[in-house]
Amino acid sequence: MTNASVDGRVVIVTGASKGVGRGVALHLAEKGAVVVGTARKPEALEELRVELEKLGAEFKLAQGNVADRDGMFSLVADVVDRYGRVDGLVANAQTFRPVMDFADITERDLDIVYDTGPKATVWGMQAVFPHMRAQGWGRIVTMGSNAAFTGAVGYAPYSSSKEAVRSLTRSAAREWGQYGIVVNCVCPVSIAHRAPPGDDPARAAVFAATFAEQPIARDGDAIHDIGPIVGFLLSDDCRYLTGQTFMADGGALMHP
């Protein structure tokens, strides 16, 4: 196994049935990782199962809600029982909220994105931590968002929760580096696994404005653009990078 390889590594990818999570899971599987994919909906997992089987990959799929702390700890315990270790965690899953005016944000809007975002990221990191500490090696990748930097109009609950995820990433990196565990954050710009619906002009306008100012004027490809970045961050070559944010956004943050 070369240093930059994930071949044989056991990696949990939350929210693996669509979007960024699906792309990352498929990329890692293509590179020989043992992928443990989670999602809330069993039918979505079945679609992922078909794709992973076509690749001839070794994998485990588990239905679950990342906001369930006990469920996350149980999943990690099952993974360790089955494979003897857990090498990586990609904390990707998070529920999204519709575009809304700041003045209209409700408690429920905040609870949904914070329960499935920052809080779920903590539960996942806590669940893998003792196992990674015991083996003296671990890789954790969290998912932030370009929107957290830009303050995109209508995205306040989501973007603020993503900035919280980035802060948690730095805190864990500082505390756990002594154990051989590195923790980094990837911020895609959108990765529109589906185009904005025709009846959502506000979201469509945000996408159009984003790409108009973006040096690489297209959406990212989850398998080929985001997957390799995550793969590197999960590899042995990523041994002296921790607490960092990687803007996988086609240069979108460089708006004038």
N, C-alpha and C positions, 0 to 999 in steps of 0.2 A: 504494500500500500504506500503510494507516494504521500508526501506531507500534505499536499493540497487535496487529497482524495477523501471522499466520504464513504468509500467502499467498505461495507461491513459495519459501519456505524449505525447504532440504533437511535433513531430520531423520531420524536413525537411532533406532529404538525397538527395544531388545532385549527378547526375551520377548514379542513382539507378537501371539502367537496366542491368548492367553487372558487372562482377568482384567484387571488394571490395564493391562497392555501393550496388549491388544486394544482396550480402551476409549480409551486415549490415542491409539493409531494411528488409530482411526476418527474421533475428534474432530478430530485434526489434518488428516486427509484432507478432512473436511467443510469445514474452514476454508481449504483450498487449499494446504496444505503438500505437498511431495513426500516421501512417507513411505517410508523404507527399513526394512522390518520383518524381524526375525530370530526364529528358533525352532529347536529341536533336531529336531522331527518334521516331515517333509515333508507329511504328511496334514493336520496342523494349519495349515500355511501355505496349503494349498490352500483350506481353509475361509475363511481371511482374504482370500485372493485374490478369491474370489467376492464377499465383502462390499465390498471396495475397488473392484472393477469396477462394482458396482451404483451406487457413488457417482460414477463417472466420474473417479476420482482418478488422478493420476500416481504410480506407486509402483514399488518394487523389493523383491522378497522373497528372502531368503537363508537357507539352512539352515546352522546352525553352533552351536558350543558356546562360550559367552562365557568359559569357563575357559581356552580355547585362545588364548593371547596372540598367537601368529603369525597365527592365523585372524582375529582381530579387526583386526590391522593390515592384513591382505590385504583384508578387507571394506571398510575405510575407503579404502584405495587404489583399489579398484574404484569406489566411490561418487564419489570425486574425479575419476577418469578419465571417468566417465559424465556427471556433472553439473557438473564444474568447481570444485566446492567442497563443503564440509559445514558447515552452519550450526548444527545442534543435535544433541545426544545425550541420549536418555532412557535411562539405565542402569537398566533395570527388571528384567531376568531374574535369577532366583535360584532354586535348587533348595530345596525345603522338606523338613524332617524331621518324622516323626511326634511327637506329644506324648510326652515321656519324663521320668522322674524324673531330677533332677540327678545322683544317685549312679550312674545307669546310662549316662551319656553316654560314648560311645566315641571313639576317635581318628577313626574313619571318619565319625561324625556331624559332628564339627567340621570335618574336611577338606572334606566335601561343601558345607557352607554357607559356609565361608570361601573355597574355591576359586571358587564360583559367585557369591559376594556381594562382599566387600571386594576380593579379588584381581581378580576379573573387572571390577569397577568401575574399578580402577586401569588395567587394560589398555585398556579402552575410552576412558578419559580421555586416556591417553598417546597412543593412536592418532589421536584427533582434534586433539590439541593443536597440532602443528606447522602444520596447515592453518588452524586458527582464528587462530593467532598471525600467520600470513602475511597473512590478510585483515583482521586487526585487529578481528575481531568473532566472538563465539561464545557459545553458550548450552549449558550442561550441567545436566541435572536428574538427581539420583540419587534412589533410593527407599529411605527408611528405614522405620520401623514404630513405631506406638504402643507395641508390645510392648517396645521397647527402653527406654522410659521407665518402664513399669509393672512390669517384671520378671515378666511373666505366668508362672504356674506351669506347668512342662512345656515351656516354649519357650526354655530357656536358650541352646542353640546358635544358634538363629535370631535371637533378640533381641539377643544379644551381637554377632553378625555385623552386624546392622543398625545398632547403635551405632558399630561400626567404620566403616561406610559414611558415617555422618554426620560422623565425625571427619575422614575423608579429604576429604569435601566442603569442610570449613572450610579445610583445608590447601591444597587446590587453589585455592580462592577467594582466599586470601591471596597466593599466588604468582603467579596468572595475571590478576588484575584489571588489572595494568599493560598487558596486551595487549588489553584490551577483551573479555575472556572472563569471564562471570559464572557462578558455580556454586552451585546451591541444592539443598536436599533437601526432598522431600515425604514425609510420614508418614501414610499411610492407616491406618485402624483395623483393617479386615479385608478389605473388598471381597470378600465371599464369592460368587465366581462359581459356587460350588456350596455347598449347605448341608452342614453337618457330617454325615457318614454316621451312620446309626442305630447302627452298632456301635462308634462312637467317643464314648462318653458324656463323656469328659474334655474333648474339644474342644467338644462341644455345650454343656457347662456353662460354659466360658469365654465362648462367644458369648452365652449367655443372661445371664450376669452383666454382660457389657459393655453390652448394650443396656438392661438394667434401670437402669443408672446414667447413661446417655448422654442429654444434653439433646435432641439430635435422634435419637430412639430407633429408628434403622434402620441398615441397612448402607449404605455409600456406593455410588452408581452410577458405574461406571468411566468411562462416556462423558460423563455430564452433571454429575457432581460433581467427579471428579478431572481429567478432560480439560481443562476450562477453566482450572484452576489451573496445570497444566503448560503449557498454551498461552500463558498470560501470561508465565510464567517463560522461555519460549522467544522472546518478542517483543522488539522494540526498546524498548518501554515499561519493561521490566525492565532498566534501565541503571544503577540506583543501589542495587540490592539484590543482595548476594552473601554467601555463607557462611551463609545463613539456613535455618532449618527451618520448614516450613509444615505445621501439624497439620491434615490433611484428614480429621478423625476425628469430625465431628459433635459436638464438644465432649467427647469421651470422656476426654480427659486431665484434665478438671476433676472427677475423682472426689473425693468428700469424704475 
